[in-house]
Amino acid sequence: MNAPATQGQSKLVRWIDHRLPIFTFMQHELHEYPTPRNLSYWWNFGSLSGIMLVIMMVTGIFLAMQYTPNVNLAFDSVERIMRDVNFGWLMRYIHMNGASFFFIVVYIHIFRGLYYGSYKEPRELLWMLGVIILLLMMATAFMGYVLPWGQMSFWGATVITNLFSAIPVIGGDIVAWLWGGFAVGNPTLNRFYSLHYLLPFVILGVVVLHLIALHQHGSNNPLGIDRKGPQDSIPFHPYYTIKDMFGLGVFLIIYCVFIFYLPNALGDTQNYVQANPLQTPPEIVPEWYFLPFYAILRSVPDILFIPAKLAGVLCLFGAIAVLFFLPWLDTSRVRSARFRPIYKWVFWLLVLDVLALGVVGAHRPEGWYIVIGRVATLYYFIHFIVLFPVIGWLERPLPLPTSISAAVTRRSGAGMAGATAPMEKH
């Protein structure tokens, strides 16, 4: 029988825990929480996502103290933050590059889930909450990109909000409501500023639900099989807290290299020019983490009686919506791609496809980029809607291990045998 969490603690801790059992909760969820004993470093990106969310919220609050949401003052207030506010440049570079690194860890987290089948029963709702978090992140990042009120901020807001005009009948009203008038202006900036400040707290709430769903059935693992007993589990602390801290250290080194040495490498130089409604930039390109979706938007031609603009918008939202249905589109009973010989290779085709869409989104829609964009867009939807169920029906998975502990012990034994073999030769 486990000892109480407050045993050996001070009277104050025991007094608080008796009335509000936060210490018992932390002991159970962060210390004793049983975790599969074979998690790899690919599982670090979940905790890194949470840490990045906190970093973005803290730096965002500091920046909001100095920012002025007015079209005549916004650009100058950002310049003042960079030049006059103590360590304002640091706060802005942490926040600005943090958006890119937040998306990096979330995208890796999603692709890891796709490879190891973390969206399958009983974790369907866990996966769907993750997709909701991705959608909220995209909305937050887009609105935040408008706030500096540079050229790319203004024209990006104009182009993206105009997409809703493709919706029949009500599209124009939606755009006017988003703008707060008949063009992107001061009401637009104020709305985006308010929502950009609010949405991270909404994301935090969904993250809490995400963690509750995760702890309900526990983490998936590289083998994709359920824990059979205590021999398959280890406490989260200290084993995975140490592993997460090591991963965080490596991540922060790379993050700090960009903050201090390459602060503008992931941004657009046009955003250092104040917004001018009378001068269109040579290229209107979103941030890199939106490029695959931007490529889908621009690559779709007219489909039957649906004009290209509306078809592009529908495919843009469909590219995210299809992720909600993955638990039911994938008909295979095996989770991990380690034991799925066909799906293992098809997964990497999806990775290459998304990278190709990113390259297409960064270039003008002309020449071969149009052809590549349309082929890549078509494959994206075929991958999920066609290949997922068909491969699940036709594929013959490899035999699964009897348990996590058996697989780990077998690998450890093979490693020991391999290490001692050269010694035996002598």
C-alpha positions as CSV (number, residue, x, y, z in Angstrom):
1,M,0.0,0.0,0.0
2,N,1.4,3.4,-1.0
3,A,2.3,5.9,1.7
4,P,0.2,9.1,1.7
5,A,1.7,11.9,-0.4
6,T,2.0,14.2,2.6
7,Q,3.8,11.7,4.9
8,G,6.9,13.3,6.3
9,Q,5.8,16.8,5.1
10,S,5.2,19.8,7.2
11,K,2.0,20.4,9.2
12,L,1.1,23.2,6.8
13,V,1.4,20.9,3.7
14,R,-0.7,18.3,5.5
15,W,-3.3,20.9,6.6
16,I,-3.7,22.2,3.0
17,D,-3.8,18.7,1.5
18,H,-6.5,17.6,3.9
19,R,-8.7,20.4,2.6
20,L,-7.5,20.7,-1.0
21,P,-5.6,17.5,-2.0
22,I,-3.3,19.2,-4.5
23,F,-0.2,17.4,-3.2
24,T,-1.8,14.0,-3.3
25,F,-2.9,14.8,-6.9
26,M,0.6,15.8,-7.9
27,Q,2.1,12.8,-6.2
28,H,-0.3,10.5,-8.2
29,E,-0.2,12.2,-11.6
30,L,3.4,13.3,-11.8
31,H,5.3,10.9,-9.6
32,E,3.5,7.5,-9.3
33,Y,1.7,7.8,-12.7
34,P,2.4,4.5,-14.4
35,T,4.1,4.9,-17.8
36,P,5.1,2.4,-20.5
37,R,8.7,1.5,-19.8
38,N,9.8,1.7,-23.5
39,L,9.0,5.4,-24.4
40,S,11.5,6.9,-26.8
41,Y,12.6,10.5,-27.2
42,W,9.8,11.0,-29.7
43,W,7.5,11.2,-26.7
44,N,9.4,14.3,-25.4
45,F,7.6,16.6,-27.8
46,G,4.4,16.5,-25.9
47,S,6.0,18.0,-22.8
48,L,8.0,20.4,-25.0
49,S,4.7,21.6,-26.5
50,G,3.4,22.4,-23.0
51,I,6.6,24.3,-22.1
52,M,6.4,26.3,-25.3
53,L,2.8,27.2,-24.5
54,V,3.8,28.6,-21.1
55,I,6.8,30.5,-22.7
56,M,4.5,32.1,-25.3
57,M,1.9,33.1,-22.7
58,V,4.4,34.7,-20.3
59,T,6.3,36.6,-23.0
60,G,3.0,37.6,-24.6
61,I,1.8,39.1,-21.4
62,F,5.0,41.2,-21.1
63,L,4.7,42.4,-24.7
64,A,1.0,43.3,-24.2
65,M,2.0,45.7,-21.5
66,Q,4.0,47.8,-24.0
67,Y,2.0,47.2,-27.2
68,T,-0.5,49.8,-28.6
69,P,-3.3,48.3,-30.7
70,N,-3.8,51.2,-33.0
71,V,-3.1,51.3,-36.7
72,N,-1.2,54.6,-36.3
73,L,0.8,53.5,-33.3
74,A,1.2,49.7,-33.5
75,F,4.3,49.6,-35.7
76,D,6.0,52.3,-33.6
77,S,5.1,50.6,-30.4
78,V,6.8,47.4,-31.6
79,E,9.9,49.5,-32.5
80,R,9.8,51.0,-29.1
81,I,9.7,47.6,-27.5
82,M,12.8,46.6,-29.5
83,R,14.8,49.8,-28.8
84,D,13.7,51.5,-25.6
85,V,12.1,48.9,-23.3
86,N,14.6,47.0,-21.1
87,F,15.1,43.5,-22.6
88,G,12.1,44.2,-24.9
89,W,14.1,42.9,-27.8
90,L,14.6,39.7,-26.0
91,M,11.0,39.3,-25.1
92,R,10.0,39.9,-28.7
93,Y,12.6,37.5,-30.2
94,I,11.6,34.8,-27.7
95,H,7.9,35.3,-28.6
96,M,8.5,35.7,-32.3
97,N,10.7,32.6,-32.8
98,G,8.7,30.8,-30.1
99,A,5.7,30.7,-32.6
100,S,7.9,28.8,-35.1
101,F,9.3,26.4,-32.5
102,F,5.9,25.8,-31.0
103,F,4.7,24.6,-34.4
104,I,7.8,22.6,-35.0
105,V,7.3,20.5,-31.8
106,V,3.5,20.2,-32.4
107,Y,4.0,19.0,-36.0
108,I,6.6,16.4,-34.8
109,H,4.2,15.4,-32.1
110,I,1.4,14.9,-34.6
111,F,3.5,12.9,-37.0
112,R,4.7,10.7,-34.2
113,G,1.1,10.0,-33.3
114,L,0.4,9.1,-37.0
115,Y,3.4,6.7,-37.1
116,Y,2.6,4.9,-33.9
117,G,-1.2,5.0,-34.2
118,S,-1.8,7.1,-31.1
119,Y,-5.2,8.2,-32.5
120,K,-6.7,4.7,-32.3
121,E,-9.0,3.2,-29.7
122,P,-9.3,4.1,-26.8
123,R,-7.5,7.4,-27.5
124,E,-9.8,8.8,-30.2
125,L,-11.0,11.8,-28.1
126,L,-7.4,12.5,-27.0
127,W,-6.4,12.8,-30.7
128,M,-9.4,15.0,-31.5
129,L,-8.6,17.4,-28.7
130,G,-5.1,17.6,-30.1
131,V,-6.5,18.6,-33.5
132,I,-8.6,21.3,-31.8
133,I,-5.4,22.6,-30.2
134,L,-3.8,22.7,-33.6
135,L,-6.7,24.8,-35.0
136,L,-6.6,27.2,-32.1
137,M,-2.8,27.5,-32.5
138,M,-3.3,28.4,-36.2
139,A,-5.9,31.1,-35.4
140,T,-3.7,32.5,-32.6
141,A,-0.6,32.6,-34.7
142,F,-2.4,34.3,-37.6
143,M,-3.8,37.0,-35.4
144,G,-0.5,37.5,-33.7
145,Y,1.3,37.9,-37.1
146,V,-1.0,40.9,-37.8
147,L,-0.2,42.8,-34.7
148,P,3.2,44.3,-35.7
149,W,1.3,46.1,-38.5
150,G,4.1,45.7,-41.1
151,Q,3.5,45.2,-44.8
152,M,3.1,41.4,-44.5
153,S,0.9,41.8,-41.5
154,F,-1.5,44.1,-43.3
155,W,-1.6,42.3,-46.6
156,G,-1.7,38.8,-45.0
157,A,-4.7,39.8,-43.0
158,T,-6.4,41.2,-46.1
159,V,-5.8,38.1,-48.2
160,I,-6.7,35.5,-45.5
161,T,-9.8,37.2,-44.3
162,N,-11.0,37.7,-47.9
163,L,-11.1,33.9,-48.2
164,F,-14.4,33.9,-46.4
165,S,-15.9,36.0,-49.2
166,A,-15.9,32.7,-51.2
167,I,-18.7,31.4,-49.0
168,P,-22.0,31.8,-50.9
169,V,-24.6,34.3,-49.7
170,I,-23.1,35.1,-46.3
171,G,-19.4,35.4,-47.2
172,G,-19.4,39.1,-47.6
173,D,-21.1,39.7,-44.3
174,I,-18.5,37.4,-42.6
175,V,-15.6,39.4,-44.0
176,A,-17.2,42.7,-43.0
177,W,-17.7,41.4,-39.5
178,L,-14.1,40.3,-39.3
179,W,-12.9,43.6,-40.5
180,G,-15.3,45.7,-38.4
181,G,-15.8,47.8,-41.6
182,F,-15.2,47.7,-45.3
183,A,-11.4,47.2,-45.2
184,V,-8.7,46.0,-42.8
185,G,-8.2,48.8,-40.3
186,N,-8.3,49.8,-36.7
187,P,-11.3,47.7,-35.7
188,T,-9.7,44.7,-37.3
189,L,-6.4,45.3,-35.4
190,N,-8.3,45.7,-32.1
191,R,-10.3,42.5,-32.6
192,F,-7.2,40.5,-33.5
193,Y,-5.3,41.9,-30.5
194,S,-8.1,40.9,-28.2
195,L,-8.5,37.4,-29.6
196,H,-4.7,36.9,-29.8
197,Y,-4.5,37.6,-26.1
198,L,-7.6,35.4,-25.2
199,L,-7.0,32.3,-27.3
200,P,-3.9,31.1,-25.5
201,F,-6.0,30.7,-22.4
202,V,-8.5,28.7,-24.4
203,I,-5.7,26.6,-25.7
204,L,-4.5,26.0,-22.1
205,G,-8.0,24.8,-21.1
206,V,-8.1,22.4,-24.0
207,V,-4.6,21.2,-23.1
208,V,-5.9,20.4,-19.6
209,L,-8.6,18.3,-21.2
210,H,-6.0,16.7,-23.4
211,L,-3.9,15.7,-20.4
212,I,-7.0,14.3,-18.5
213,A,-7.8,12.2,-21.6
214,L,-4.2,11.1,-21.8
215,H,-4.1,10.0,-18.1
216,Q,-7.3,8.1,-18.5
217,H,-5.8,5.4,-20.6
218,G,-2.1,6.2,-20.4
219,S,0.4,7.0,-23.1
220,N,0.7,4.9,-26.2
221,N,4.2,3.4,-26.8
222,P,6.5,2.5,-29.8
223,L,5.1,-1.0,-29.8
224,G,1.5,0.2,-29.9
225,I,0.4,-2.5,-27.4
226,D,-1.4,-2.1,-24.1
227,R,0.4,-2.5,-20.8
228,K,-0.3,-6.0,-19.4
229,G,0.8,-5.5,-15.8
230,P,3.2,-3.7,-13.4
231,Q,6.2,-5.3,-15.2
232,D,5.3,-3.1,-18.3
233,S,5.3,0.2,-16.4
234,I,7.6,2.5,-14.5
235,P,6.8,5.6,-12.5
236,F,6.8,8.8,-14.5
237,H,9.2,10.3,-12.0
238,P,12.2,10.2,-12.0
239,Y,12.6,8.2,-15.2
240,Y,10.8,10.3,-17.7
241,T,11.2,13.6,-15.9
242,I,15.0,13.2,-16.3
243,K,14.5,12.2,-20.0
244,D,12.2,15.2,-20.6
245,M,14.8,17.5,-18.9
246,F,17.5,16.2,-21.2
247,G,15.3,16.7,-24.3
248,L,14.4,20.2,-23.0
249,G,18.1,21.1,-22.7
250,V,18.9,20.1,-26.3
251,F,15.8,21.9,-27.5
252,L,16.6,25.1,-25.6
253,I,20.1,25.2,-27.1
254,I,18.7,25.2,-30.6
255,Y,16.0,27.6,-29.6
256,C,18.5,30.0,-28.1
257,V,20.8,29.9,-31.2
258,F,17.9,31.3,-33.2
259,I,16.9,33.9,-30.6
260,F,20.4,35.3,-30.2
261,Y,22.1,34.6,-33.6
262,L,19.3,34.1,-36.2
263,P,16.4,36.0,-34.8
264,N,14.9,36.9,-38.2
265,A,15.8,33.8,-40.1
266,L,12.2,32.4,-39.9
267,G,10.4,35.7,-40.6
268,D,9.8,38.0,-43.5
269,T,11.8,41.2,-44.0
270,Q,8.7,42.9,-45.4
271,N,7.3,43.0,-41.9
272,Y,9.9,45.5,-40.9
273,V,8.3,48.0,-43.3
274,Q,5.2,49.8,-41.9
275,A,1.9,48.7,-43.4
276,N,0.9,50.7,-46.5
277,P,-2.5,50.0,-48.0
278,L,-1.5,51.7,-51.2
279,Q,1.6,49.5,-51.9
280,T,1.3,45.7,-52.3
281,P,4.4,43.7,-51.4
282,P,6.1,41.7,-54.3
283,E,5.0,38.5,-52.7
284,I,2.3,37.8,-50.1
285,V,3.4,34.7,-48.3
286,P,2.3,33.5,-44.8
287,E,4.7,32.2,-42.2
288,W,6.4,28.9,-43.0
289,Y,4.2,26.8,-40.8
290,F,1.1,27.7,-42.9
291,L,2.8,27.1,-46.3
292,P,1.5,23.5,-46.9
293,F,-2.1,24.7,-46.3
294,Y,-1.5,27.9,-48.4
295,A,-0.3,25.6,-51.2
296,I,-3.5,23.6,-51.0
297,L,-5.6,26.8,-51.1
298,R,-3.9,28.0,-54.3
299,S,-3.5,24.7,-56.1
300,V,-7.2,23.6,-56.3
301,P,-8.7,24.4,-59.7
302,D,-12.4,24.7,-60.5
303,I,-14.3,21.5,-59.5
304,L,-17.5,21.0,-61.5
305,F,-19.7,24.0,-60.6
306,I,-17.5,25.1,-57.7
307,P,-15.2,28.0,-58.5
308,A,-11.5,27.6,-57.7
309,K,-11.6,30.1,-54.8
310,L,-14.4,28.3,-53.0
311,A,-12.9,24.9,-53.8
312,G,-9.6,26.0,-52.4
313,V,-11.2,27.2,-49.2
314,L,-13.1,24.0,-48.8
315,C,-9.9,21.9,-49.3
316,L,-8.0,24.1,-46.9
317,F,-10.4,23.4,-44.1
318,G,-10.9,19.8,-45.3
319,A,-7.1,19.3,-44.8
320,I,-7.6,19.8,-41.1
321,A,-11.1,18.3,-40.8
322,V,-9.9,15.0,-42.2
323,L,-7.6,14.6,-39.2
324,F,-10.7,14.4,-36.9
325,F,-11.8,11.2,-38.7
326,L,-8.5,9.3,-38.7
327,P,-9.5,6.9,-35.8
328,W,-12.3,5.6,-38.1
329,L,-10.5,5.9,-41.5
330,D,-7.7,3.6,-40.4
331,T,-9.1,0.1,-40.5
332,S,-6.0,-1.7,-39.2
333,R,-6.2,-3.1,-35.7
334,V,-2.4,-2.7,-35.2
335,R,-1.3,0.7,-33.9
336,S,2.4,0.9,-34.5
337,A,3.9,1.2,-38.0
338,R,6.8,-1.0,-36.7
339,F,4.5,-4.0,-37.4
340,R,2.9,-2.6,-40.5
341,P,5.3,-3.2,-43.5
342,I,3.2,-1.3,-46.1
343,Y,2.0,1.6,-43.9
344,K,5.5,2.2,-42.7
345,W,6.6,3.3,-46.1
346,V,3.4,5.1,-47.0
347,F,3.8,7.2,-43.9
348,W,7.1,8.6,-45.3
349,L,5.3,9.4,-48.5
350,L,3.0,11.7,-46.5
351,V,6.0,13.4,-44.9
352,L,7.5,14.1,-48.3
353,D,4.1,15.2,-49.6
354,V,3.7,17.8,-46.8
355,L,7.3,19.0,-47.4
356,A,6.5,19.4,-51.1
357,L,3.4,21.4,-50.3
358,G,5.5,23.6,-48.1
359,V,8.0,24.3,-51.0
360,V,5.1,25.0,-53.4
361,G,3.5,27.4,-50.9
362,A,6.7,29.4,-50.7
363,H,6.7,30.0,-54.5
364,R,4.4,31.7,-57.0
365,P,1.7,29.4,-58.5
366,E,3.2,29.2,-61.9
367,G,4.9,26.6,-64.1
368,W,5.8,23.3,-62.5
369,Y,4.8,24.5,-59.0
370,I,1.1,24.4,-60.1
371,V,1.5,20.8,-61.3
372,I,3.4,19.7,-58.1
373,G,0.9,21.5,-55.9
374,R,-2.1,19.9,-57.5
375,V,-0.5,16.4,-57.4
376,A,0.6,16.9,-53.8
377,T,-2.8,18.2,-52.7
378,L,-4.6,15.2,-54.4
379,Y,-2.2,12.7,-52.7
380,Y,-2.8,14.4,-49.3
381,F,-6.5,13.5,-49.4
382,I,-6.0,10.2,-51.1
383,H,-3.6,9.2,-48.3
384,F,-6.1,9.6,-45.6
385,I,-9.4,8.9,-47.4
386,V,-8.3,6.0,-49.6
387,L,-5.0,4.5,-48.5
388,F,-5.8,4.5,-44.8
389,P,-8.8,2.1,-45.1
390,V,-7.4,0.1,-48.0
391,I,-4.1,-0.6,-46.5
392,G,-5.8,-1.6,-43.2
393,W,-7.8,-4.2,-45.1
394,L,-5.1,-5.6,-47.3
395,E,-2.0,-5.4,-45.1
396,R,-0.7,-8.4,-43.2
397,P,0.9,-7.0,-40.0
398,L,3.9,-8.7,-38.4
399,P,3.4,-10.6,-35.1
400,L,3.1,-8.4,-32.1
401,P,5.2,-8.9,-28.9
402,T,3.4,-10.6,-26.0
403,S,4.1,-7.7,-23.7
404,I,6.2,-4.5,-23.4
405,S,8.5,-6.1,-20.8
406,A,9.1,-9.1,-23.0
407,A,10.1,-6.9,-26.0
408,V,12.3,-4.7,-23.9
409,T,14.0,-7.7,-22.2
410,R,14.5,-9.4,-25.5
411,R,16.1,-6.2,-27.0
412,S,18.3,-5.8,-23.9
413,G,19.4,-9.4,-24.1
414,A,20.2,-9.1,-27.8
415,G,22.2,-6.0,-27.0
416,M,24.1,-7.7,-24.2
417,A,24.8,-10.7,-26.4
418,G,26.1,-8.4,-29.2
419,A,28.3,-6.6,-26.7
420,T,29.9,-9.8,-25.3
421,A,30.3,-11.6,-28.6
422,P,33.7,-9.9,-29.5
423,M,35.0,-10.8,-26.0
424,E,34.1,-14.5,-26.5
425,K,36.1,-14.6,-29.7
426,H,39.2,-13.7,-27.8
